[in-house]
Structures are given as C-alpha cells and as structure tokens.
C-alpha cells in the first residue's frame, strides 16, 4: 500500500472559501425582488421579511464556515490496482475540535479539467460525518486509466450544512500515489516449462505422501488429487497438496509475446500469465529486456512481477 508522508494541513480562515449555492442564488434573487417591492410600495412587512431572511443567510454563513474550519488532512494511502479499475485513495481527515462536523463531502479535484470532466468526477464524491476528536479514513475514487504511478494531487472538501443555501469548500494537496498494474488481458496459453501436464511435479523422496493442505483447483490439475470430500461439504473444487511436491516451472518471457507487437498488449499478456501461474500455485520467472525476476512463488513474488510490469519502460 502506497501512503503519503505529507505534513498535517489544517483549515484556517485563509483556506476556507464560501459562496451561495444554486438554491442560495435563487433565495438571493427572491430577497432582492421582495426588497424592491417593499421599497416601491413602502411596505413595512416586506422590509421585515427581507431583513429577516437576510439575517438567516448571515447566520447560516457562520455555521457553514465553522463546519469546515479547524479540520485537518494527514495524507492518503492506496492499494495497487489494475489499469481500467478505479483506485481508492484512503484520505485521513482529522477533527481535533469538540464540535461534530456534519454532511462533509470529499472528492478528487485536479486542476485544469473541463466542466464536463468535473461533473463526472462529482459523481464519485464521498459523504461522511466526523465526531469530535476523531480521525477517520475517507475513500476517494480515481479512475486508473494507465499503468504506472497514479498521483492523487488535489482533493476538495466541501459542505452545504446546515441549510444548503451556502457552500463552503477547501483544497488539500497530497503526494500520495497508487501503483497501477497493466490490465491482465490476453488469449495466449500459459507457457509451461518441461513439466508434467498436471501442473505439478512429484518428488520420489521420503515424505512425498504427507498431506500439506488444500488449494483451489486449476485447469490441468490431476483428477486423483481432487479433494472430493471437501467438494461435497463446501461445494468448491479443491486440490490436495503433499510434502515433496514441487510446483510447475513457468517462464514468462518477453519473447513469448512477440506476436502481439504492441508494448501495452505484451505487458497485459504477461500480467495475465503471472496471475494464472499464481492461481495454479506454480513457480514462475519473469524476463523482460533489461530486467528480470527469478523463479519464485507466492503473493510477494506475484507482487514483485506485477510491479516490474507496471513500471517497465523499454530502453531507447
């Protein structure tokens, strides 16, 4: 999980902006009409209504401002995702005061986006409340379109509380970033090395028959290794593993994807192979021009291979 190490950012009166919302603009237009009518007809009740509603707006402005003032931002973190998915940045928002903060909204808000793009981003804002003296992680969704590092950058915190006629907002800057793996796509078969078709090689050493646990079934596993009793109980196809049983050897080489041609298509195919090999419980190596990962297995090995694919840049 990638996390930012930014210093605490606290909202003071210089960082909180406030303005009329769309309902507030309508209310303001109505107040102006009421006031003009009261002036034209010298109507005391019209004056009373206009100034009463105007005072309500001023009180609401104070409460809307205080709903944001004093809040803090302590950075963000994100787990790796695949290209085409939506990254979830967990932003740590802090309320050190003794006052609850209600109906807050947080969303990704980069600079230089067109109005249509910003309307799209507004669909993924997260609503939350903050109790006094509480810090909480708030998820911010960002589309991960391309592999590599995805930076969070700027987020906006805003609120219409309590009446909805005013909107207060503030910006936070974050150096958090999310690692985006290549999209696992491709139709080429997994390039197995010289091992049995069942996906595992049995050792003849003593202890090869000692039961070592279960794993999920993968196409090509031996029928005799299926745990039928587990299937009857859990309705999931599992395969028995034994001590002395060696995983299949898989070589994920750049040359094996030569027919695909396009760089991103080749990286996507290698990512799909790595996931399939990991699902089968196989031992696999990754070989790219100028970079490689030796034979290995397990979640950490898979993560190392996907990370290399995400950050790979071909030499000129």
C-alpha positions as CSV (number, residue, x, y, z in Angstrom):
1,X,0.0,0.0,0.0
2,X,1.4,3.4,-1.0
3,X,1.0,6.2,1.5
4,X,1.9,9.8,1.6
5,X,4.1,11.4,4.2
6,X,2.7,14.9,3.9
7,X,2.6,17.2,7.0
8,X,-0.7,18.0,8.6
9,X,-2.7,20.5,6.7
10,X,-5.2,22.5,8.8
11,X,-8.0,24.6,7.6
12,X,-8.0,28.2,8.9
13,X,-9.9,31.3,7.7
14,X,-7.4,31.8,4.8
15,X,-8.1,28.4,3.3
16,X,-11.9,28.1,3.6
17,X,-14.0,29.6,0.8
18,X,-17.7,30.2,0.9
19,X,-20.3,31.3,-1.6
20,X,-24.0,30.9,-2.4
21,X,-25.1,27.5,-3.7
22,X,-27.7,27.2,-6.5
23,X,-30.6,27.3,-4.0
24,X,-28.9,30.1,-2.3
25,X,-28.7,32.1,-5.5
26,X,-32.4,31.6,-6.1
27,X,-33.1,32.7,-2.5
28,X,-30.9,35.8,-3.0
29,X,-32.9,36.7,-6.2
30,X,-36.2,36.3,-4.3
31,X,-34.9,38.5,-1.4
32,X,-33.9,41.2,-3.9
33,X,-37.4,41.1,-5.5
34,X,-39.0,41.3,-2.1
35,X,-36.8,44.2,-1.1
36,X,-37.5,46.1,-4.3
37,X,-41.3,45.5,-3.8
38,X,-41.1,46.8,-0.3
39,X,-39.2,49.9,-1.4
40,X,-41.7,50.5,-4.2
41,X,-44.8,50.1,-2.1
42,X,-43.3,51.3,1.2
43,X,-44.4,48.1,2.8
44,X,-43.2,47.5,6.3
45,X,-43.9,43.8,6.3
46,X,-41.9,43.4,3.1
47,X,-38.9,45.1,4.8
48,X,-39.4,42.8,7.8
49,X,-39.4,39.7,5.6
50,X,-36.4,40.7,3.5
51,X,-34.2,41.6,6.5
52,X,-35.4,38.5,8.4
53,X,-34.4,36.2,5.6
54,X,-31.2,38.2,5.1
55,X,-30.2,37.7,8.7
56,X,-30.9,34.0,8.3
57,X,-28.4,33.9,5.5
58,X,-25.8,35.6,7.6
59,X,-26.2,33.1,10.4
60,X,-26.1,30.2,8.0
61,X,-22.9,31.6,6.6
62,X,-21.2,31.5,10.0
63,X,-22.4,27.9,10.7
64,X,-21.3,26.7,7.2
65,X,-17.9,28.2,7.6
66,X,-17.4,26.6,11.1
67,X,-18.4,23.2,9.7
68,X,-15.0,23.1,7.9
69,X,-12.7,25.4,9.9
70,X,-10.2,23.6,12.0
71,X,-10.3,20.3,10.2
72,X,-7.0,18.7,9.3
73,X,-5.7,16.4,6.5
74,X,-3.0,13.9,7.4
75,X,-2.3,12.4,4.0
76,X,-3.6,9.4,2.0
77,X,-2.8,5.8,1.0
78,X,-3.9,3.5,-1.7
79,X,-3.5,-0.2,-2.7
80,X,-2.3,-1.2,-6.1
81,X,-5.0,-1.7,-8.8
82,X,-5.1,-2.9,-12.4
83,X,-5.5,-0.5,-15.3
84,X,-9.1,0.1,-16.1
85,X,-10.2,-0.2,-12.5
86,X,-10.9,2.6,-10.0
87,X,-8.2,3.4,-7.4
88,X,-9.4,4.0,-3.9
89,X,-7.3,6.6,-2.0
90,X,-7.9,6.5,1.7
91,X,-7.6,10.1,3.0
92,X,-7.1,10.6,6.7
93,X,-9.3,13.6,7.9
94,X,-8.9,14.8,11.4
95,X,-11.4,16.7,13.6
96,X,-9.4,17.9,16.7
97,X,-12.2,20.1,18.0
98,X,-15.1,19.4,20.4
99,X,-17.7,20.1,17.7
100,X,-19.1,17.5,15.4
101,X,-18.8,18.1,11.6
102,X,-21.8,17.0,9.6
103,X,-22.5,16.3,6.0
104,X,-19.0,16.7,4.7
105,X,-18.1,15.7,1.1
106,X,-14.6,14.7,-0.2
107,X,-13.7,14.2,-3.8
108,X,-10.8,14.1,-6.3
109,X,-10.5,17.5,-7.9
110,X,-7.4,18.0,-10.2
111,X,-6.6,21.3,-11.8
112,X,-7.2,22.1,-15.5
113,X,-10.2,19.8,-16.1
114,X,-13.0,20.8,-18.3
115,X,-16.5,21.3,-16.9
116,X,-17.8,18.0,-18.3
117,X,-14.9,16.2,-16.7
118,X,-15.6,17.8,-13.3
119,X,-19.3,16.9,-13.5
120,X,-18.1,13.3,-14.0
121,X,-15.8,13.5,-11.0
122,X,-18.5,14.9,-8.8
123,X,-20.4,11.6,-9.1
124,X,-17.7,9.9,-7.0
125,X,-17.6,12.2,-4.0
126,X,-17.9,10.6,-0.6
127,X,-20.2,11.9,2.1
128,X,-19.2,11.4,5.8
129,X,-19.6,12.9,9.3
130,X,-16.9,13.5,11.8
131,X,-17.4,13.1,15.6
132,X,-15.5,15.4,18.0
133,X,-11.8,14.4,18.5
134,X,-11.9,11.7,15.8
135,X,-9.7,11.0,12.8
136,X,-11.1,8.8,10.0
137,X,-10.1,7.4,6.6
138,X,-12.4,8.6,3.8
139,X,-12.2,6.9,0.4
140,X,-11.7,9.0,-2.7
141,X,-12.2,7.2,-6.1
142,X,-9.9,8.0,-9.0
143,X,-10.0,6.3,-12.4
144,X,-6.8,4.3,-13.1
145,X,-6.6,4.6,-16.9
146,X,-2.9,3.8,-17.4
147,X,-0.3,1.6,-15.8
148,X,2.4,3.2,-13.7
149,X,2.1,5.6,-10.8
150,X,-1.2,7.4,-10.3
151,X,-0.8,10.6,-8.2
152,X,-3.7,11.9,-6.1
153,X,-2.7,15.5,-6.2
154,X,-5.5,17.8,-5.1
155,X,-8.8,16.9,-3.3
156,X,-11.6,19.2,-2.3
157,X,-13.6,19.1,0.9
158,X,-16.9,20.9,0.9
159,X,-20.2,21.2,2.8
160,X,-23.6,22.7,2.4
161,X,-24.5,22.3,6.0
162,X,-26.8,23.4,7.7
163,X,-29.4,24.9,5.3
164,X,-27.9,24.1,1.8
165,X,-28.1,27.8,0.7
166,X,-24.3,28.2,1.1
167,X,-21.3,26.1,0.0
168,X,-18.0,26.1,1.9
169,X,-15.0,24.4,0.4
170,X,-11.3,24.0,0.9
171,X,-8.5,22.2,-1.0
172,X,-5.9,19.8,0.2
173,X,-2.7,18.8,-1.6
174,X,-1.5,15.2,-1.4
175,X,1.7,13.5,-2.6
176,X,0.1,10.0,-2.3
177,X,0.2,7.8,-5.3
178,X,-1.2,4.4,-6.3
179,X,0.7,1.8,-8.4
180,X,-1.4,0.7,-11.4
181,X,-0.6,-2.7,-12.9
182,X,-1.2,-3.5,-16.5
183,X,-4.7,-4.7,-17.3
184,X,-4.5,-8.6,-17.2
185,X,-5.6,-9.3,-20.8
186,X,-4.5,-11.8,-23.4
187,X,-5.5,-15.0,-25.1
188,X,-2.2,-16.8,-25.4
189,X,-1.8,-20.0,-23.4
190,X,0.4,-20.1,-20.3
191,X,3.9,-21.1,-21.4
192,X,4.6,-24.1,-19.2
193,X,8.2,-25.4,-19.0
194,X,9.2,-29.1,-19.3
195,X,6.9,-30.4,-16.5
196,X,4.0,-32.8,-16.4
197,X,0.7,-31.6,-17.8
198,X,-0.9,-31.8,-14.4
199,X,0.8,-28.6,-13.3
200,X,3.0,-30.2,-10.6
201,X,6.0,-32.5,-10.4
202,X,6.0,-35.2,-7.7
203,X,9.2,-36.0,-5.9
204,X,10.1,-39.6,-5.1
205,X,11.8,-38.6,-1.8
206,X,10.5,-39.8,1.5
207,X,7.6,-37.8,2.8
208,X,6.1,-37.1,-0.6
209,X,2.8,-38.7,0.6
210,X,2.5,-36.4,3.7
211,X,-0.6,-34.2,3.3
212,X,0.3,-30.5,3.3
213,X,-3.1,-28.7,2.8
214,X,-5.5,-27.7,0.0
215,X,-5.6,-25.2,-2.8
216,X,-8.1,-24.2,-5.4
217,X,-8.4,-26.3,-8.5
218,X,-6.7,-25.0,-11.7
219,X,-7.3,-26.4,-15.2
220,X,-4.8,-29.2,-15.8
221,X,-4.6,-30.5,-12.2
222,X,-4.7,-34.2,-11.8
223,X,-8.1,-35.7,-11.2
224,X,-6.7,-38.1,-8.5
225,X,-5.6,-35.0,-6.5
226,X,-9.1,-33.5,-6.2
227,X,-10.4,-33.4,-2.6
228,X,-13.9,-34.9,-3.2
229,X,-14.9,-34.7,0.4
230,X,-14.2,-31.0,0.6
231,X,-16.2,-30.5,-2.6
232,X,-19.2,-32.3,-1.0
233,X,-19.1,-30.1,2.1
234,X,-18.1,-26.7,0.8
235,X,-19.2,-27.0,-2.9
236,X,-15.8,-25.7,-4.0
237,X,-13.3,-27.7,-6.1
238,X,-10.1,-28.1,-4.1
239,X,-6.9,-30.0,-4.8
240,X,-4.7,-31.8,-2.2
241,X,-1.1,-30.8,-1.8
242,X,1.6,-33.1,-0.4
243,X,5.1,-32.5,1.1
244,X,7.7,-33.2,-1.5
245,X,5.5,-31.9,-4.3
246,X,7.2,-29.3,-6.5
247,X,5.4,-26.6,-8.3
248,X,5.4,-26.4,-12.1
249,X,8.1,-24.3,-13.6
250,X,6.7,-21.4,-15.7
251,X,8.9,-19.0,-17.7
252,X,7.2,-15.7,-18.6
253,X,9.5,-14.3,-21.2
254,X,9.2,-11.2,-23.4
255,X,10.0,-13.2,-26.4
256,X,6.9,-15.4,-25.9
257,X,4.7,-12.4,-26.6
258,X,6.4,-11.3,-29.8
259,X,3.4,-12.0,-31.9
260,X,1.4,-9.3,-30.1
261,X,3.6,-6.5,-31.2
262,X,2.2,-3.6,-29.1
263,X,4.0,-2.8,-25.9
264,X,1.0,-2.5,-23.7
265,X,-0.6,-5.6,-25.1
266,X,2.5,-7.6,-24.4
267,X,2.7,-6.3,-20.8
268,X,-1.0,-7.1,-20.3
269,X,-0.4,-10.6,-21.5
270,X,2.5,-11.1,-19.1
271,X,0.3,-9.8,-16.3
272,X,-2.4,-12.3,-17.2
273,X,0.1,-15.1,-17.3
274,X,1.5,-14.1,-13.9
275,X,-1.9,-14.2,-12.3
276,X,-2.8,-17.5,-13.9
277,X,0.5,-19.0,-12.7
278,X,0.0,-17.8,-9.2
279,X,-3.5,-19.1,-9.2
280,X,-2.2,-22.6,-10.2
281,X,0.4,-22.5,-7.4
282,X,3.2,-22.7,-10.0
283,X,6.7,-21.3,-9.7
284,X,7.4,-18.7,-12.3
285,X,10.0,-16.3,-13.5
286,X,9.6,-13.0,-15.4
287,X,12.1,-12.0,-18.1
288,X,12.0,-8.5,-19.7
289,X,14.6,-6.7,-21.8
290,X,16.9,-5.3,-19.3
291,X,15.0,-6.5,-16.2
292,X,14.0,-9.9,-14.7
293,X,12.6,-11.6,-11.7
294,X,14.0,-15.0,-10.8
295,X,11.9,-18.1,-10.2
296,X,9.6,-17.9,-7.2
297,X,6.0,-18.3,-6.0
298,X,3.6,-16.8,-3.5
299,X,1.9,-13.4,-3.1
300,X,5.1,-11.4,-2.7
301,X,6.6,-12.9,-5.8
302,X,3.5,-12.1,-7.7
303,X,3.6,-8.5,-6.4
304,X,7.2,-8.1,-7.5
305,X,6.4,-9.3,-11.0
306,X,3.4,-7.1,-11.4
307,X,5.3,-4.1,-10.0
308,X,8.0,-4.6,-12.6
309,X,5.4,-4.8,-15.4
310,X,3.7,-1.6,-14.1
311,X,6.9,0.4,-14.1
312,X,8.6,-1.1,-17.1
313,X,9.9,1.4,-19.6
314,X,11.7,0.0,-22.8
315,X,15.2,1.2,-23.5
316,X,15.5,3.6,-26.4
